[in-house]
Amino acid sequence: MSIPVTSYMIVPTTITDAMLVSCTVAEPASGETVWDAATAYTVGQIAIRTTTHKRYRRIVAGTTATAPESDTTNWLDIGATNRWAQFDRKVGTKTTGTTSVTTVIKPGSAEGLALLDVVGTSVDVTMRETTGGAVVYTKHVDLDASIVGSVYDWMYGEYNQRLNVVLTDLPGQYPSGEITVTVNSTSGGAIGVLAAGRVQALGVTEYGAGAGIINWGKVTDDGFGNREWLEGDWANRVTLPIVANRSDMARLHRQLAKVRSTPCIYIGSALADLEPLVCYGVFRDLYITVPYYSAVQMNLEIDGLNNV
């Protein structure tokens, strides 16, 4: 038996400098310092490079004329700058602003848009056919996922933030389309992952779909019986049993083979209450069977990217 929803896959377009039209988060952002060849750095100081959009931590004190991205002896790459964290293929690193965050991109033809690990009150998405052109798509999404079942819940219940927004209905016939994304907030908006790209339908999600966590924390022991928990990174893990038409078997097998090493957005359901079935990662296992004449069944085991 199937859940009445369709599974999709968004194959993200790699966002380049030319595709990022604008962002309300500057580079360098507040607290970031651009690398300077004449500066004597101490161990632990952090500098950014606007050419690579990366942050680097000094691991050997001193002054060097070689740029950090080419000097692994003295510098350690510690990830994307604030402005580019939304495009860094990591869940948990965020592009953050003091209020709302607005990002404008031109990724080429795109039917899908995924916003993961967002912080704010709502999201507004607008697509124009080209820069300054006619608006061809708009969407407003409320990020309040609180469940109110009584007056007590309304007055004293815990606020629940919706973390993921996935859209699979953008008009993909505009190769010069411009997408504007705004995460609305008065106290500091954030975007963990902003991914846009082509959408591929996988089939109908069956009951038995599930979501879990890969936990890299571990218990340490000092040899005298003193045991402590050492917190580590974690990632999502999603299992998607999917049924599709038999005529789609070859297409699905080919499409998934192409992205076997490409992190994609896998959407078991776009319903807000089934949010954990959205996973940004790569599939670990794929097996397609033909249970009867008219249909195929597919099981996807997806390992998510690190949450840090």
Summary of the structure (lengths in Angstrom):
residues: 308
radius of gyration: 21.9
end to end distance: 36.3
largest distance: 71.2
contacts: 952
relative contact order: 0.19
helix: 10%
strand: 48%
